[in-house]
Amino acid sequence: MWRTATVVAVRDETATARTITMEVPDWPGHLAGQHVDVRLTATDGYSAARSYSIANAPNSGMRVELTVERLPNGEVSPYLTQELRVGDQMEIKGPVGGWFVWQPQQTEPIQLLAGGAGLVPLMAMIRSRQSAGCAAPFRLLYSVREPEAVLYSDELRVLSENDRGVALTYAYTRSAPKDWPRAPGRIDASLIANTSWSSTAGPTCYVCGPTSFVERASNLLIASGYSPDRIRTERFGPTGEQR
Amino acid sequence: MNSHDYDYLDGNAAAGELSKIFVMDMTTAEGCCMHCGATKHFAEAHLYVKCPGIVARCAVCDEVLLRLVSIGERAFLDLRGMTYLRLDTSQLQ
């Protein structure tokens, strides 16, 4: 069932990513990690739909937030990140997906691995943890191109500086801040060993990012002793359907 | 490996399309691959979307589990790659 969502706020996160806050009447609520389908219809009837992860914590009433990364040759993301204005409407369907979710009743340690915009559903899990006041210890390993591409940087800084139970490690792939201890590069076995929960701690792991990142990250986790059935993955890429 | 070897998503990404057909969330359903016998959550299947419709392949043996093509008002669903689906019926309560 498609619902009409009204944009109530937009916020630029980086030069290419924007968070869109919508109000959705009769929103049934969601779980951290779920996604929605978004449908845009032009005046000539042409419509395009895409899937986006929900960024906000579940107990936000009728509010749904998406953080959209602009794709260079995208059909929908340039509109969402550049043209969309407060008061505009679009159709959304969901929430969908019950597998890649974290729920506040989970008490085990949580390992999050994000590749680029793959942070979005993992951020919903962190926000869900904070808003529910959960004690489950979280660790986030965030692989990102460069400091300027970091999503939610202020919020992440507050979380990691104040010992809120969320330990954060950045892994820059292309350029790092001056004097950063690790040379830019893809995540590797030593980084996993030094920053992630040991498999003996019984963690559940959530990995989200482009498919190449997810493959590499989950292979490194398995090599470090994680059981494949404790690793949940979400690969993303263009999911367009055209009608 | 080149980037073409990673030309897939996971079953999670089919949640929206499958919700048009099934009452229950199919990504948490466990399906048994008729080719290799592996039983895994549908969310873990490899999903190919750059084709007319969607194709889900077994994450273990890479054989086809499901095909779904929508043409106009008709949907064609081929599930013969799975011998069964185990569903969490508590969702229906």
Chai-1 contact restraints between the chains, C-beta under 6 A:
chainA,res_idxA,chainB,res_idxB,connection_type,confidence,min_distance_angstrom,max_distance_angstrom,comment,restraint_id
A,D37,B,G16,contact,1.0,0.0,6.0,A-B,restraint_1
A,S51,B,G16,contact,1.0,0.0,6.0,A-B,restraint_2
A,V96,B,A15,contact,1.0,0.0,6.0,A-B,restraint_3
A,V96,B,G16,contact,1.0,0.0,6.0,A-B,restraint_4
A,V96,B,S19,contact,1.0,0.0,6.0,A-B,restraint_5
A,G97,B,N12,contact,1.0,0.0,6.0,A-B,restraint_6
A,G97,B,A15,contact,1.0,0.0,6.0,A-B,restraint_7
A,G97,B,T27,contact,1.0,0.0,6.0,A-B,restraint_8
A,G98,B,D25,contact,1.0,0.0,6.0,A-B,restraint_9
A,G98,B,T27,contact,1.0,0.0,6.0,A-B,restraint_10
A,G98,B,T28,contact,1.0,0.0,6.0,A-B,restraint_11
A,W99,B,T27,contact,1.0,0.0,6.0,A-B,restraint_12
A,W99,B,T28,contact,1.0,0.0,6.0,A-B,restraint_13
A,W99,B,H41,contact,1.0,0.0,6.0,A-B,restraint_14
A,W99,B,A43,contact,1.0,0.0,6.0,A-B,restraint_15
A,F100,B,N12,contact,1.0,0.0,6.0,A-B,restraint_16
A,T211,B,Y6,contact,1.0,0.0,6.0,A-B,restraint_17
A,S212,B,Y6,contact,1.0,0.0,6.0,A-B,restraint_18
A,E234,B,N12,contact,1.0,0.0,6.0,A-B,restraint_19
A,R235,B,L9,contact,1.0,0.0,6.0,A-B,restraint_20
A,R235,B,D10,contact,1.0,0.0,6.0,A-B,restraint_21
A,G237,B,L9,contact,1.0,0.0,6.0,A-B,restraint_22
A,T239,B,A13,contact,1.0,0.0,6.0,A-B,restraint_23
A,T239,B,V49,contact,1.0,0.0,6.0,A-B,restraint_24
